Amino acid sequence: MGAFDVPLDDERTQLEAFVEEYRSAVGATLDGLTEEQARRRLVPSATTLLGLLKHVTWMQRVWFEECVGG
């Protein structure tokens, strides 16, 4: 079930669906890549796919622990 298939009247269910959908998208992007490929810089900045994964993981942990968990 995609995030847009979840009823809008239940905010927690909607949020969980969005988080899971984006988590799956990041995982699918990295699936099958070698570590070297995940660390390769594809843009002029220092951004890498592995760096994006680390950022998303950190933000999710901080957001859920601080904002949701209190």
PQR file with spaces between the fields and no chain letter, atoms N, CA, C, O and H, PARSE charges and radii, in Angstrom:
ATOM       1  N    MET     1       0.851   -1.170    0.000 -0.4000 1.5000
ATOM       2  CA   MET     1       0.000    0.000    0.000 -0.0000 2.0000
ATOM       3  C    MET     1       0.899    1.235    0.000  0.5500 1.7000
ATOM       4  O    MET     1       1.791    1.353    0.841 -0.5500 1.4000
ATOM       5  N    GLY     2       0.677    2.130   -0.911 -0.4000 1.5000
ATOM       6  CA   GLY     2       1.454    3.355   -0.994 -0.0000 2.0000
ATOM       7  C    GLY     2       0.927    4.416   -0.045  0.5500 1.7000
ATOM       8  O    GLY     2      -0.175    4.300    0.490 -0.5500 1.4000
ATOM       9  H    GLY     2      -0.047    2.035   -1.594  0.4000 1.0000
ATOM      10  N    ALA     3       1.730    5.452    0.155 -0.4000 1.5000
ATOM      11  CA   ALA     3       1.352    6.521    1.082 -0.0000 2.0000
ATOM      12  C    ALA     3       0.080    7.227    0.642  0.5500 1.7000
ATOM      13  O    ALA     3      -0.671    7.724    1.481 -0.5500 1.4000
ATOM      14  H    ALA     3       2.626    5.547   -0.280  0.4000 1.0000
ATOM      15  N    PHE     4      -0.172    7.279   -0.647 -0.4000 1.5000
ATOM      16  CA   PHE     4      -1.350    7.986   -1.132 -0.0000 2.0000
ATOM      17  C    PHE     4      -2.609    7.119   -1.087  0.5500 1.7000
ATOM      18  O    PHE     4      -3.706    7.595   -1.380 -0.5500 1.4000
ATOM      19  H    PHE     4       0.438    6.875   -1.329  0.4000 1.0000
ATOM      20  N    ASP     5      -2.446    5.847   -0.718 -0.4000 1.5000
ATOM      21  CA   ASP     5      -3.585    4.949   -0.595 -0.0000 2.0000
ATOM      22  C    ASP     5      -4.136    4.905    0.830  0.5500 1.7000
ATOM      23  O    ASP     5      -5.156    4.263    1.078 -0.5500 1.4000
ATOM      24  H    ASP     5      -1.555    5.461   -0.480  0.4000 1.0000
ATOM      25  N    VAL     6      -3.475    5.579    1.759 -0.4000 1.5000
ATOM      26  CA   VAL     6      -3.870    5.557    3.161 -0.0000 2.0000
ATOM      27  C    VAL     6      -4.874    6.684    3.405  0.5500 1.7000
ATOM      28  O    VAL     6      -4.664    7.803    2.937 -0.5500 1.4000
ATOM      29  H    VAL     6      -2.647    6.101    1.557  0.4000 1.0000
ATOM      30  N    PRO     7      -5.961    6.410    4.130 -0.5600 1.5000
ATOM      31  CA   PRO     7      -6.946    7.453    4.407  0.2800 2.0000
ATOM      32  C    PRO     7      -6.320    8.663    5.108  0.5500 1.7000
ATOM      33  O    PRO     7      -5.498    8.505    6.010 -0.5500 1.4000
ATOM      34  N    LEU     8      -6.708    9.858    4.694 -0.4000 1.5000
ATOM      35  CA   LEU     8      -6.148   11.075    5.250 -0.0000 2.0000
ATOM      36  C    LEU     8      -6.668   11.394    6.646  0.5500 1.7000
ATOM      37  O    LEU     8      -6.093   12.240    7.332 -0.5500 1.4000
ATOM      38  H    LEU     8      -7.376    9.987    3.961  0.4000 1.0000
ATOM      39  N    ASP     9      -7.742   10.739    7.084 -0.4000 1.5000
ATOM      40  CA   ASP     9      -8.322   11.069    8.382 -0.0000 2.0000
ATOM      41  C    ASP     9      -7.525   10.505    9.554  0.5500 1.7000
ATOM      42  O    ASP     9      -7.809   10.846   10.703 -0.5500 1.4000
ATOM      43  H    ASP     9      -8.209   10.052    6.527  0.4000 1.0000
ATOM      44  N    ASP    10      -6.552    9.665    9.299 -0.4000 1.5000
ATOM      45  CA   ASP    10      -5.720    9.100   10.358 -0.0000 2.0000
ATOM      46  C    ASP    10      -4.290    9.574   10.120  0.5500 1.7000
ATOM      47  O    ASP    10      -3.562    8.981    9.324 -0.5500 1.4000
ATOM      48  H    ASP    10      -6.322    9.388    8.366  0.4000 1.0000
ATOM      49  N    GLU    11      -3.888   10.637   10.804 -0.4000 1.5000
ATOM      50  CA   GLU    11      -2.592   11.264   10.548 -0.0000 2.0000
ATOM      51  C    GLU    11      -1.414   10.342   10.845  0.5500 1.7000
ATOM      52  O    GLU    11      -0.434   10.336   10.099 -0.5500 1.4000
ATOM      53  H    GLU    11      -4.480   11.118   11.451  0.4000 1.0000
ATOM      54  N    ARG    12      -1.492    9.579   11.901 -0.4000 1.5000
ATOM      55  CA   ARG    12      -0.369    8.688   12.254 -0.0000 2.0000
ATOM      56  C    ARG    12      -0.181    7.619   11.189  0.5500 1.7000
ATOM      57  O    ARG    12       0.949    7.333   10.793 -0.5500 1.4000
ATOM      58  H    ARG    12      -2.287    9.583   12.507  0.4000 1.0000
ATOM      59  N    THR    13      -1.262    7.030   10.726 -0.4000 1.5000
ATOM      60  CA   THR    13      -1.181    6.026    9.675 -0.0000 2.0000
ATOM      61  C    THR    13      -0.602    6.635    8.405  0.5500 1.7000
ATOM      62  O    THR    13       0.216    6.009    7.730 -0.5500 1.4000
ATOM      63  H    THR    13      -2.180    7.263   11.048  0.4000 1.0000
ATOM      64  N    GLN    14      -1.023    7.845    8.079 -0.4000 1.5000
ATOM      65  CA   GLN    14      -0.513    8.537    6.893 -0.0000 2.0000
ATOM      66  C    GLN    14       0.983    8.800    7.028  0.5500 1.7000
ATOM      67  O    GLN    14       1.741    8.562    6.088 -0.5500 1.4000
ATOM      68  H    GLN    14      -1.688    8.353    8.627  0.4000 1.0000
ATOM      69  N    LEU    15       1.408    9.285    8.182 -0.4000 1.5000
ATOM      70  CA   LEU    15       2.820    9.564    8.423 -0.0000 2.0000
ATOM      71  C    LEU    15       3.649    8.294    8.303  0.5500 1.7000
ATOM      72  O    LEU    15       4.684    8.285    7.636 -0.5500 1.4000
ATOM      73  H    LEU    15       0.792    9.478    8.945  0.4000 1.0000
ATOM      74  N    GLU    16       3.201    7.232    8.940 -0.4000 1.5000
ATOM      75  CA   GLU    16       3.934    5.968    8.876 -0.0000 2.0000
ATOM      76  C    GLU    16       4.026    5.456    7.445  0.5500 1.7000
ATOM      77  O    GLU    16       5.052    4.901    7.053 -0.5500 1.4000
ATOM      78  H    GLU    16       2.361    7.239    9.482  0.4000 1.0000
ATOM      79  N    ALA    17       2.972    5.635    6.663 -0.4000 1.5000
ATOM      80  CA   ALA    17       2.991    5.202    5.262 -0.0000 2.0000
ATOM      81  C    ALA    17       3.989    6.021    4.449  0.5500 1.7000
ATOM      82  O    ALA    17       4.721    5.465    3.630 -0.5500 1.4000
ATOM      83  H    ALA    17       2.138    6.086    6.981  0.4000 1.0000
ATOM      84  N    PHE    18       4.025    7.332    4.664 -0.4000 1.5000
ATOM      85  CA   PHE    18       4.997    8.180    3.964 -0.0000 2.0000
ATOM      86  C    PHE    18       6.422    7.786    4.328  0.5500 1.7000
ATOM      87  O    PHE    18       7.272    7.646    3.449 -0.5500 1.4000
ATOM      88  H    PHE    18       3.430    7.784    5.329  0.4000 1.0000
ATOM      89  N    VAL    19       6.687    7.607    5.616 -0.4000 1.5000
ATOM      90  CA   VAL    19       8.034    7.244    6.061 -0.0000 2.0000
ATOM      91  C    VAL    19       8.447    5.908    5.446  0.5500 1.7000
ATOM      92  O    VAL    19       9.565    5.773    4.950 -0.5500 1.4000
ATOM      93  H    VAL    19       5.996    7.720    6.330  0.4000 1.0000
ATOM      94  N    GLU    20       7.564    4.940    5.476 -0.4000 1.5000
ATOM      95  CA   GLU    20       7.892    3.624    4.919 -0.0000 2.0000
ATOM      96  C    GLU    20       8.104    3.693    3.409  0.5500 1.7000
ATOM      97  O    GLU    20       8.993    3.027    2.879 -0.5500 1.4000
ATOM      98  H    GLU    20       6.656    5.050    5.878  0.4000 1.0000
ATOM      99  N    GLU    21       7.304    4.483    2.718 -0.4000 1.5000
ATOM     100  CA   GLU    21       7.457    4.607    1.274 -0.0000 2.0000
ATOM     101  C    GLU    21       8.801    5.228    0.918  0.5500 1.7000
ATOM     102  O    GLU    21       9.484    4.756    0.009 -0.5500 1.4000
ATOM     103  H    GLU    21       6.581    5.024    3.148  0.4000 1.0000
ATOM     104  N    TYR    22       9.180    6.282    1.628 -0.4000 1.5000
ATOM     105  CA   TYR    22      10.462    6.929    1.346 -0.0000 2.0000
ATOM     106  C    TYR    22      11.636    6.072    1.794  0.5500 1.7000
ATOM     107  O    TYR    22      12.685    6.082    1.151 -0.5500 1.4000
ATOM     108  H    TYR    22       8.625    6.665    2.366  0.4000 1.0000
ATOM     109  N    ARG    23      11.479    5.332    2.884 -0.4000 1.5000
ATOM     110  CA   ARG    23      12.517    4.405    3.327 -0.0000 2.0000
ATOM     111  C    ARG    23      12.741    3.338    2.263  0.5500 1.7000
ATOM     112  O    ARG    23      13.881    2.985    1.958 -0.5500 1.4000
ATOM     113  H    ARG    23      10.627    5.324    3.407  0.4000 1.0000
ATOM     114  N    SER    24      11.669    2.834    1.708 -0.4000 1.5000
ATOM     115  CA   SER    24      11.769    1.830    0.642 -0.0000 2.0000
ATOM     116  C    SER    24      12.423    2.410   -0.610  0.5500 1.7000
ATOM     117  O    SER    24      13.205    1.728   -1.273 -0.5500 1.4000
ATOM     118  H    SER    24      10.743    3.120    1.956  0.4000 1.0000
ATOM     119  N    ALA    25      12.107    3.663   -0.937 -0.4000 1.5000
ATOM     120  CA   ALA    25      12.690    4.301   -2.119 -0.0000 2.0000
ATOM     121  C    ALA    25      14.201    4.463   -1.971  0.5500 1.7000
ATOM     122  O    ALA    25      14.952    4.221   -2.916 -0.5500 1.4000
ATOM     123  H    ALA    25      11.471    4.216   -0.399  0.4000 1.0000
ATOM     124  N    VAL    26      14.643    4.873   -0.780 -0.4000 1.5000
ATOM     125  CA   VAL    26      16.087    5.012   -0.548 -0.0000 2.0000
ATOM     126  C    VAL    26      16.756    3.644   -0.625  0.5500 1.7000
ATOM     127  O    VAL    26      17.817    3.506   -1.232 -0.5500 1.4000
ATOM     128  H    VAL    26      14.033    5.070   -0.013  0.4000 1.0000
ATOM     129  N    GLY    27      16.149    2.646   -0.021 -0.4000 1.5000
ATOM     130  CA   GLY    27      16.702    1.289   -0.077 -0.0000 2.0000
ATOM     131  C    GLY    27      16.779    0.761   -1.495  0.5500 1.7000
ATOM     132  O    GLY    27      17.766    0.127   -1.870 -0.5500 1.4000
ATOM     133  H    GLY    27      15.287    2.758    0.472  0.4000 1.0000
ATOM     134  N    ALA    28      15.755    1.014   -2.281 -0.4000 1.5000
ATOM     135  CA   ALA    28      15.745    0.554   -3.673 -0.0000 2.0000
ATOM     136  C    ALA    28      16.818    1.255   -4.498  0.5500 1.7000
ATOM     137  O    ALA    28      17.398    0.658   -5.405 -0.5500 1.4000
ATOM     138  H    ALA    28      14.954    1.528   -1.977  0.4000 1.0000
ATOM     139  N    THR    29      17.080    2.512   -4.187 -0.4000 1.5000
ATOM     140  CA   THR    29      18.119    3.266   -4.892 -0.0000 2.0000
ATOM     141  C    THR    29      19.490    2.659   -4.638  0.5500 1.7000
ATOM     142  O    THR    29      20.323    2.607   -5.543 -0.5500 1.4000
ATOM     143  H    THR    29      16.609    2.997   -3.450  0.4000 1.0000
ATOM     144  N    LEU    30      19.731    2.204   -3.421 -0.4000 1.5000
ATOM     145  CA   LEU    30      21.040    1.665   -3.055 -0.0000 2.0000
ATOM     146  C    LEU    30      21.172    0.166   -3.325  0.5500 1.7000
ATOM     147  O    LEU    30      22.280   -0.370   -3.326 -0.5500 1.4000
ATOM     148  H    LEU    30      19.055    2.247   -2.686  0.4000 1.0000
ATOM     149  N    ASP    31      20.055   -0.504   -3.553 -0.4000 1.5000
ATOM     150  CA   ASP    31      20.063   -1.954   -3.742 -0.0000 2.0000
ATOM     151  C    ASP    31      20.934   -2.349   -4.924  0.5500 1.7000
ATOM     152  O    ASP    31      20.757   -1.849   -6.035 -0.5500 1.4000
ATOM     153  H    ASP    31      19.155   -0.069   -3.553  0.4000 1.0000
ATOM     154  N    GLY    32      21.865   -3.239   -4.679 -0.4000 1.5000
ATOM     155  CA   GLY    32      22.716   -3.756   -5.739 -0.0000 2.0000
ATOM     156  C    GLY    32      23.972   -2.943   -6.010  0.5500 1.7000
ATOM     157  O    GLY    32      24.811   -3.353   -6.812 -0.5500 1.4000
ATOM     158  H    GLY    32      22.009   -3.645   -3.776  0.4000 1.0000
ATOM     159  N    LEU    33      24.116   -1.784   -5.344 -0.4000 1.5000
ATOM     160  CA   LEU    33      25.319   -0.977   -5.534 -0.0000 2.0000
ATOM     161  C    LEU    33      26.452   -1.505   -4.663  0.5500 1.7000
ATOM     162  O    LEU    33      26.219   -2.033   -3.575 -0.5500 1.4000
ATOM     163  H    LEU    33      23.435   -1.451   -4.693  0.4000 1.0000
ATOM     164  N    THR    34      27.673   -1.357   -5.150 -0.4000 1.5000
ATOM     165  CA   THR    34      28.825   -1.664   -4.315 -0.0000 2.0000
ATOM     166  C    THR    34      29.042   -0.490   -3.368  0.5500 1.7000
ATOM     167  O    THR    34      28.471    0.583   -3.561 -0.5500 1.4000
ATOM     168  H    THR    34      27.863   -0.927   -6.033  0.4000 1.0000
ATOM     169  N    GLU    35      29.858   -0.692   -2.358 -0.4000 1.5000
ATOM     170  CA   GLU    35      30.159    0.409   -1.441 -0.0000 2.0000
ATOM     171  C    GLU    35      30.836    1.552   -2.193  0.5500 1.7000
ATOM     172  O    GLU    35      30.568    2.723   -1.927 -0.5500 1.4000
ATOM     173  H    GLU    35      30.322   -1.563   -2.201  0.4000 1.0000
ATOM     174  N    GLU    36      31.696    1.211   -3.116 -0.4000 1.5000
ATOM     175  CA   GLU    36      32.371    2.245   -3.914 -0.0000 2.0000
ATOM     176  C    GLU    36      31.360    3.082   -4.697  0.5500 1.7000
ATOM     177  O    GLU    36      31.476    4.306   -4.751 -0.5500 1.4000
ATOM     178  H    GLU    36      31.913    0.260   -3.332  0.4000 1.0000
ATOM     179  N    GLN    37      30.384    2.433   -5.294 -0.4000 1.5000
ATOM     180  CA   GLN    37      29.358    3.150   -6.047 -0.0000 2.0000
ATOM     181  C    GLN    37      28.525    4.042   -5.125  0.5500 1.7000
ATOM     182  O    GLN    37      28.196    5.171   -5.488 -0.5500 1.4000
ATOM     183  H    GLN    37      30.291    1.438   -5.250  0.4000 1.0000
ATOM     184  N    ALA    38      28.184    3.541   -3.935 -0.4000 1.5000
ATOM     185  CA   ALA    38      27.381    4.315   -2.986 -0.0000 2.0000
ATOM     186  C    ALA    38      28.142    5.521   -2.454  0.5500 1.7000
ATOM     187  O    ALA    38      27.534    6.513   -2.052 -0.5500 1.4000
ATOM     188  H    ALA    38      28.451    2.624   -3.640  0.4000 1.0000
ATOM     189  N    ARG    39      29.474    5.441   -2.450 -0.4000 1.5000
ATOM     190  CA   ARG    39      30.305    6.534   -1.942 -0.0000 2.0000
ATOM     191  C    ARG    39      30.726    7.513   -3.043  0.5500 1.7000
ATOM     192  O    ARG    39      31.302    8.561   -2.747 -0.5500 1.4000
ATOM     193  H    ARG    39      29.969    4.636   -2.777  0.4000 1.0000
ATOM     194  N    ARG    40      30.451    7.189   -4.284 -0.4000 1.5000
ATOM     195  CA   ARG    40      30.884    8.025   -5.404 -0.0000 2.0000
ATOM     196  C    ARG    40      30.120    9.351   -5.414  0.5500 1.7000
ATOM     197  O    ARG    40      28.905    9.386   -5.220 -0.5500 1.4000
ATOM     198  H    ARG    40      29.984    6.339   -4.525  0.4000 1.0000
ATOM     199  N    ARG    41      30.852   10.425   -5.643 -0.4000 1.5000
ATOM     200  CA   ARG    41      30.251   11.748   -5.762 -0.0000 2.0000
ATOM     201  C    ARG    41      29.786   11.946   -7.199  0.5500 1.7000
ATOM     202  O    ARG    41      30.579   11.857   -8.136 -0.5500 1.4000
ATOM     203  H    ARG    41      31.839   10.396   -5.801  0.4000 1.0000
ATOM     204  N    LEU    42      28.509   12.211   -7.361 -0.4000 1.5000
ATOM     205  CA   LEU    42      27.931   12.370   -8.701 -0.0000 2.0000
ATOM     206  C    LEU    42      27.573   13.817   -9.015  0.5500 1.7000
ATOM     207  O    LEU    42      27.157   14.132  -10.130 -0.5500 1.4000
ATOM     208  H    LEU    42      27.865   12.283   -6.599  0.4000 1.0000
ATOM     209  N    VAL    43      27.733   14.688   -8.036 -0.4000 1.5000
ATOM     210  CA   VAL    43      27.438   16.110   -8.198 -0.0000 2.0000
ATOM     211  C    VAL    43      28.629   16.905   -7.663  0.5500 1.7000
ATOM     212  O    VAL    43      29.457   16.351   -6.939 -0.5500 1.4000
ATOM     213  H    VAL    43      28.070   14.433   -7.130  0.4000 1.0000
ATOM     214  N    PRO    44      28.729   18.183   -8.001 -0.5600 1.5000
ATOM     215  CA   PRO    44      29.882   18.978   -7.554  0.2800 2.0000
ATOM     216  C    PRO    44      30.045   19.063   -6.032  0.5500 1.7000
ATOM     217  O    PRO    44      31.163   19.243   -5.550 -0.5500 1.4000
ATOM     218  N    SER    45      28.970   18.940   -5.278 -0.4000 1.5000
ATOM     219  CA   SER    45      29.073   18.982   -3.814 -0.0000 2.0000
ATOM     220  C    SER    45      29.615   17.645   -3.315  0.5500 1.7000
ATOM     221  O    SER    45      29.891   16.743   -4.106 -0.5500 1.4000
ATOM     222  H    SER    45      28.062   18.794   -5.669  0.4000 1.0000
ATOM     223  N    ALA    46      29.761   17.528   -2.023 -0.4000 1.5000
ATOM     224  CA   ALA    46      30.263   16.286   -1.418 -0.0000 2.0000
ATOM     225  C    ALA    46      29.158   15.241   -1.236  0.5500 1.7000
ATOM     226  O    ALA    46      29.373   14.229   -0.569 -0.5500 1.4000
ATOM     227  H    ALA    46      29.536   18.261   -1.380  0.4000 1.0000
ATOM     228  N    THR    47      28.003   15.470   -1.807 -0.4000 1.5000
ATOM     229  CA   THR    47      26.859   14.570   -1.642 -0.0000 2.0000
ATOM     230  C    THR    47      27.102   13.231   -2.322  0.5500 1.7000
ATOM     231  O    THR    47      27.551   13.168   -3.466 -0.5500 1.4000
ATOM     232  H    THR    47      27.827   16.292   -2.348  0.4000 1.0000
ATOM     233  N    THR    48      26.797   12.167   -1.596 -0.4000 1.5000
ATOM     234  CA   THR    48      26.852   10.811   -2.141 -0.0000 2.0000
ATOM     235  C    THR    48      25.564   10.097   -1.761  0.5500 1.7000
ATOM     236  O    THR    48      24.834   10.560   -0.885 -0.5500 1.4000
ATOM     237  H    THR    48      26.432   12.219   -0.666  0.4000 1.0000
ATOM     238  N    LEU    49      25.281    8.980   -2.408 -0.4000 1.5000
ATOM     239  CA   LEU    49      24.086    8.216   -2.032 -0.0000 2.0000
ATOM     240  C    LEU    49      24.201    7.704   -0.603  0.5500 1.7000
ATOM     241  O    LEU    49      23.219    7.709    0.139 -0.5500 1.4000
ATOM     242  H    LEU    49      25.874    8.603   -3.119  0.4000 1.0000
ATOM     243  N    LEU    50      25.387    7.263   -0.212 -0.4000 1.5000
ATOM     244  CA   LEU    50      25.581    6.793    1.156 -0.0000 2.0000
ATOM     245  C    LEU    50      25.400    7.945    2.145  0.5500 1.7000
ATOM     246  O    LEU    50      24.826    7.761    3.218 -0.5500 1.4000
ATOM     247  H    LEU    50      26.185    7.259   -0.814  0.4000 1.0000
ATOM     248  N    GLY    51      25.885    9.120    1.785 -0.4000 1.5000
ATOM     249  CA   GLY    51      25.694   10.291    2.637 -0.0000 2.0000
ATOM     250  C    GLY    51      24.229   10.641    2.801  0.5500 1.7000
ATOM     251  O    GLY    51      23.795   11.014    3.891 -0.5500 1.4000
ATOM     252  H    GLY    51      26.351    9.269    0.913  0.4000 1.0000
ATOM     253  N    LEU    52      23.461   10.522    1.723 -0.4000 1.5000
ATOM     254  CA   LEU    52      22.021   10.781    1.814 -0.0000 2.0000
ATOM     255  C    LEU    52      21.342    9.762    2.728  0.5500 1.7000
ATOM     256  O    LEU    52      20.458   10.114    3.509 -0.5500 1.4000
ATOM     257  H    LEU    52      23.814   10.219    0.837  0.4000 1.0000
ATOM     258  N    LEU    53      21.756    8.500    2.627 -0.4000 1.5000
ATOM     259  CA   LEU    53      21.196    7.469    3.494 -0.0000 2.0000
ATOM     260  C    LEU    53      21.508    7.774    4.959  0.5500 1.7000
ATOM     261  O    LEU    53      20.632    7.666    5.817 -0.5500 1.4000
ATOM     262  H    LEU    53      22.474    8.214    1.992  0.4000 1.0000
ATOM     263  N    LYS    54      22.736    8.149    5.239 -0.4000 1.5000
ATOM     264  CA   LYS    54      23.121    8.489    6.609 -0.0000 2.0000
ATOM     265  C    LYS    54      22.311    9.678    7.118  0.5500 1.7000
ATOM     266  O    LYS    54      21.881    9.689    8.271 -0.5500 1.4000
ATOM     267  H    LYS    54      23.447    8.237    4.542  0.4000 1.0000
ATOM     268  N    HIS    55      22.102   10.674    6.267 -0.4000 1.5000
ATOM     269  CA   HIS    55      21.327   11.854    6.651 -0.0000 2.0000
ATOM     270  C    HIS    55      19.877   11.480    6.946  0.5500 1.7000
ATOM     271  O    HIS    55      19.321   11.892    7.964 -0.5500 1.4000
ATOM     272  H    HIS    55      22.451   10.665    5.330  0.4000 1.0000
ATOM     273  N    VAL    56      19.274   10.711    6.070 -0.4000 1.5000
ATOM     274  CA   VAL    56      17.874   10.300    6.256 -0.0000 2.0000
ATOM     275  C    VAL    56      17.730    9.478    7.540  0.5500 1.7000
ATOM     276  O    VAL    56      16.783    9.673    8.302 -0.5500 1.4000
ATOM     277  H    VAL    56      19.725   10.376    5.243  0.4000 1.0000
ATOM     278  N    THR    57      18.660    8.572    7.773 -0.4000 1.5000
ATOM     279  CA   THR    57      18.621    7.736    8.978 -0.0000 2.0000
ATOM     280  C    THR    57      18.738    8.592   10.232  0.5500 1.7000
ATOM     281  O    THR    57      17.989    8.405   11.191 -0.5500 1.4000
ATOM     282  H    THR    57      19.429    8.414    7.154  0.4000 1.0000
ATOM     283  N    TRP    58      19.683    9.536   10.221 -0.4000 1.5000
ATOM     284  CA   TRP    58      19.878   10.414   11.373 -0.0000 2.0000
ATOM     285  C    TRP    58      18.640   11.277   11.605  0.5500 1.7000
ATOM     286  O    TRP    58      18.167   11.393   12.736 -0.5500 1.4000
ATOM     287  H    TRP    58      20.291    9.688    9.442  0.4000 1.0000
ATOM     288  N    MET    59      18.117   11.879   10.547 -0.4000 1.5000
ATOM     289  CA   MET    59      16.941   12.741   10.687 -0.0000 2.0000
ATOM     290  C    MET    59      15.727   11.962   11.184  0.5500 1.7000
ATOM     291  O    MET    59      14.963   12.458   12.011 -0.5500 1.4000
ATOM     292  H    MET    59      18.501   11.786    9.629  0.4000 1.0000
ATOM     293  N    GLN    60      15.554   10.759   10.687 -0.4000 1.5000
ATOM     294  CA   GLN    60      14.410    9.955   11.124 -0.0000 2.0000
ATOM     295  C    GLN    60      14.540    9.637   12.605  0.5500 1.7000
ATOM     296  O    GLN    60      13.568    9.751   13.351 -0.5500 1.4000
ATOM     297  H    GLN    60      16.175   10.355   10.015  0.4000 1.0000
ATOM     298  N    ARG    61      15.725    9.242   13.035 -0.4000 1.5000
ATOM     299  CA   ARG    61      15.932    8.918   14.447 -0.0000 2.0000
ATOM     300  C    ARG    61      15.685   10.147   15.321  0.5500 1.7000
ATOM     301  O    ARG    61      14.946   10.076   16.302 -0.5500 1.4000
ATOM     302  H    ARG    61      16.515    9.150   12.429  0.4000 1.0000
ATOM     303  N    VAL    62      16.301   11.264   14.966 -0.4000 1.5000
ATOM     304  CA   VAL    62      16.145   12.488   15.751 -0.0000 2.0000
ATOM     305  C    VAL    62      14.694   12.947   15.751  0.5500 1.7000
ATOM     306  O    VAL    62      14.157   13.306   16.799 -0.5500 1.4000
ATOM     307  H    VAL    62      16.902   11.322   14.169  0.4000 1.0000
ATOM     308  N    TRP    63      14.062   12.939   14.599 -0.4000 1.5000
ATOM     309  CA   TRP    63      12.689   13.423   14.509 -0.0000 2.0000
ATOM     310  C    TRP    63      11.752   12.580   15.362  0.5500 1.7000
ATOM     311  O    TRP    63      10.935   13.114   16.112 -0.5500 1.4000
ATOM     312  H    TRP    63      14.498   12.647   13.748  0.4000 1.0000
ATOM     313  N    PHE    64      11.873   11.250   15.244 -0.4000 1.5000
ATOM     314  CA   PHE    64      10.977   10.396   16.010 -0.0000 2.0000
ATOM     315  C    PHE    64      11.285   10.451   17.500  0.5500 1.7000
ATOM     316  O    PHE    64      10.363   10.483   18.316 -0.5500 1.4000
ATOM     317  H    PHE    64      12.537   10.816   14.635  0.4000 1.0000
ATOM     318  N    GLU    65      12.556   10.462   17.870 -0.4000 1.5000
ATOM     319  CA   GLU    65      12.898   10.491   19.295 -0.0000 2.0000
ATOM     320  C    GLU    65      12.531   11.826   19.927  0.5500 1.7000
ATOM     321  O    GLU    65      11.959   11.855   21.017 -0.5500 1.4000
ATOM     322  H    GLU    65      13.305   10.436   17.208  0.4000 1.0000
ATOM     323  N    GLU    66      12.848   12.923   19.263 -0.4000 1.5000
ATOM     324  CA   GLU    66      12.639   14.239   19.852 -0.0000 2.0000
ATOM     325  C    GLU    66      11.211   14.759   19.666  0.5500 1.7000
ATOM     326  O    GLU    66      10.600   15.258   20.611 -0.5500 1.4000
ATOM     327  H    GLU    66      13.313   12.899   18.378  0.4000 1.0000
ATOM     328  N    CYS    67      10.692   14.641   18.467 -0.4000 1.5000
ATOM     329  CA   CYS    67       9.375   15.234   18.172 -0.0000 2.0000
ATOM     330  C    CYS    67       8.219   14.326   18.540  0.5500 1.7000
ATOM     331  O    CYS    67       7.233   14.776   19.124 -0.5500 1.4000
ATOM     332  H    CYS    67      11.188   14.235   17.699  0.4000 1.0000
ATOM     333  N    VAL    68       8.331   13.076   18.209 -0.4000 1.5000
ATOM     334  CA   VAL    68       7.224   12.152   18.466 -0.0000 2.0000
ATOM     335  C    VAL    68       7.314   11.580   19.876  0.5500 1.7000
ATOM     336  O    VAL    68       6.312   11.487   20.586 -0.5500 1.4000
ATOM     337  H    VAL    68       9.132   12.710   17.735  0.4000 1.0000
ATOM     338  N    GLY    69       8.523   11.198   20.273 -0.4000 1.5000
ATOM     339  CA   GLY    69       8.702   10.567   21.580 -0.0000 2.0000
ATOM     340  C    GLY    69       8.730   11.539   22.735  0.5500 1.7000
ATOM     341  O    GLY    69       8.546   11.142   23.885 -0.5500 1.4000
ATOM     342  H    GLY    69       9.337   11.273   19.696  0.4000 1.0000
ATOM     343  N    GLY    70       8.960   12.819   22.444 -0.4000 1.5000
ATOM     344  CA   GLY    70       8.979   13.827   23.507 -0.0000 2.0000
ATOM     345  C    GLY    70      10.303   13.841   24.176  0.5500 1.7000
ATOM     346  O    GLY    70      10.518   14.624   25.101 -0.5500 1.4000
ATOM     347  H    GLY    70       9.109   13.141   21.509  0.4000 1.0000
